[in-house]
Amino acid sequence: MALAEFERSIIQERVNAGLRAAKARGVTLGRKPTLGEHQQAVARLMAGGKGIRAIARELCLPVSSAAKLVRAAKEIALW
């Protein structure tokens, strides 16, 4: 069991070193953001008078994601 713990700690150190090296090279980790694809559609639906839930339903998005997009569209409209 001690050998397995030792091996696990070595693996963990290697993984962390690899992640640090990737970040140092400027590699972006994780999933690409995809909400921006819906920004124009959200603005169009907002202009049509639809609410957040209706927008979410029409674009097949979670309500929280639709709310983020609506908030962003309102901020853009203010500038």
C-alpha positions as CSV (number, residue, x, y, z in Angstrom):
1,M,0.0,0.0,0.0
2,A,2.9,2.4,0.8
3,L,4.3,1.7,-2.7
4,A,0.9,2.6,-4.3
5,E,0.8,5.9,-2.4
6,F,4.3,6.7,-3.4
7,E,3.5,6.0,-7.1
8,R,0.4,8.1,-6.9
9,S,2.3,11.0,-5.5
10,I,4.9,10.8,-8.3
11,I,2.2,10.7,-10.9
12,Q,0.5,13.8,-9.2
13,E,3.8,15.7,-9.3
14,R,4.3,14.9,-13.0
15,V,0.8,16.0,-13.9
16,N,1.2,19.3,-12.0
17,A,4.5,19.9,-13.6
18,G,3.0,19.4,-17.0
19,L,0.1,21.7,-16.3
20,R,2.5,24.4,-15.1
21,A,4.7,24.0,-18.2
22,A,1.6,24.2,-20.4
23,K,0.5,27.4,-18.7
24,A,4.0,28.9,-19.0
25,R,3.7,28.2,-22.8
26,G,0.4,30.1,-22.9
27,V,-1.8,27.0,-23.5
28,T,-5.5,27.6,-22.7
29,L,-6.8,24.7,-20.7
30,G,-10.4,23.6,-20.6
31,R,-13.4,23.9,-22.8
32,K,-13.8,26.7,-25.3
33,P,-16.5,29.2,-24.4
34,T,-19.5,28.9,-26.7
35,L,-22.0,31.4,-25.4
36,G,-20.8,34.1,-27.7
37,E,-22.3,32.2,-30.7
38,H,-25.8,33.0,-29.4
39,Q,-25.2,36.8,-28.7
40,Q,-26.8,38.1,-31.9
41,A,-29.8,35.8,-31.5
42,V,-30.3,36.9,-27.9
43,A,-30.2,40.6,-29.0
44,R,-32.7,39.9,-31.7
45,L,-35.1,38.1,-29.4
46,M,-34.7,40.8,-26.7
47,A,-35.6,43.4,-29.3
48,G,-38.7,41.4,-30.1
49,G,-39.8,41.7,-26.4
50,K,-39.0,38.1,-25.3
51,G,-38.0,37.4,-21.7
52,I,-35.1,35.4,-20.4
53,R,-37.1,32.1,-20.1
54,A,-38.5,32.4,-23.6
55,I,-35.1,33.2,-25.0
56,A,-33.6,30.1,-23.2
57,R,-36.4,27.9,-24.5
58,E,-36.1,29.1,-28.1
59,L,-32.3,28.7,-28.2
60,C,-32.3,25.5,-26.2
61,L,-30.0,27.0,-23.5
62,P,-30.1,26.8,-19.7
63,V,-31.9,29.8,-18.2
64,S,-28.7,30.8,-16.4
65,S,-26.8,31.0,-19.7
66,A,-29.6,33.0,-21.3
67,A,-29.5,35.4,-18.3
68,K,-25.8,35.9,-18.8
69,L,-26.2,36.6,-22.4
70,V,-29.1,39.1,-21.7
71,R,-27.0,40.8,-19.1
72,A,-24.1,41.1,-21.5
73,A,-26.4,42.4,-24.3
74,K,-27.7,45.1,-21.9
75,E,-24.2,46.2,-21.0
76,I,-23.2,46.4,-24.6
77,A,-26.4,48.5,-25.4
78,L,-25.4,50.9,-22.6
79,W,-22.1,51.7,-24.2
